[in-house]
Amino acid sequence: MKSAILFLSGSFVLGSIFALQVPGNAAGQSAGPAPVPAVSPPAVVPPGKFAAVDGSIRLPKDYRSWTHLGTWYVAEGKNGEINSHQVYAEPEAVAEFRETQRFPHGATIVKEVRSTKSGKLTTGPGTWDGPVQLWFVMVKDTKRTFPGNPIWGRGWGWGLYLADDPQKNTCTDYKIDCLGCHIPAEKTDWVFQYGYPALVETEGQHKQYMGSIYTNDEAIDTPAPEPKKLEKSMVPKKP
């Protein structure tokens, strides 16, 4: 009887060992290496603070606290009305441009366009800013973040916002809506740098005057259109 019990016990042990060694048996399979998860493409990192991952650009709200680059007075329209173009850039972008003569990735430029009003003042004839008409925005993109996006190209993102809806970028294709006016500035990264003293002049003992950038002979040699003379009805009456 004891021999039979020992035989059965031995058979059970051998059977268990055999089962552990049979290929395909769940109990005998050793844990293989963990599966490698699929590598997802890197997330889009939009340039600067005012571009989104989908390539949209929003108008900055606090741009008037930035560095004022300069002002343009442009005769526009059939009657030669003068508009004021006030241009701003982030202080840190201006600081880097002064060091490298290049705008850093993500740098944002805002141009505020206003109508103007003119009249006789106590000091003589004068012109002053009127209401905002629109804004232009440029966002520097050195990494070609949004290839194929029609509002991104030539190293910049482009935005155009009207005063009646400043939340909406009305630029749908920068080649049509923006680039034409910037062709003369192609050699200076599509920005009219010669009109912005803040980019080329520094303070103190390191003050510089970069005439090659600050002076644009072509612009100086081109006569500006004659502004329209004020009509009597436009001149404010004296009290």
WOBELFEN-V39183 format. One line per field, one symbol per residue. ss: DSSP state (H for helix, E for strand, - for the rest). burial: + if it has 9 or more other ideal C-beta (glycine too) atoms within 8 Angstrom, else -. A space follows every 10 residues. Layout:
# WOBELFEN-V39183
ss = ???
burial = ???
This chain:
# WOBELFEN-V39183
ss = -HHHHHHHHH HHHHHHHHHH H----HHH-- ---------- ---------- E-----E--- --HHH-EEEE EEEEEE---- EEEEEEEEE- HHHHHHHHHH -------EEE EEEEEEEEEE E--EEEEEEE EEEEEEEEEE ---------- -EE--EEEEE EE--E----- ---HHHH-HH HHHHHHHH-- --HHH-HHHH ---HHH---- HHHH--HHHH H--------- -HHH-----
burial = ---------- --------++ ----+--+-- ---------- -----+++-+ +---+-++++ --+--+++++ --+-+----+ ++++++++++ --++-+++-- --++++++++ ++++++-++- -----+---- --++++++++ +---++---+ +++--+++++ +++-----+- +--+--+++- -+--+--+-+ ++++++-+++ +--------- --++------ ---------+ ----+----
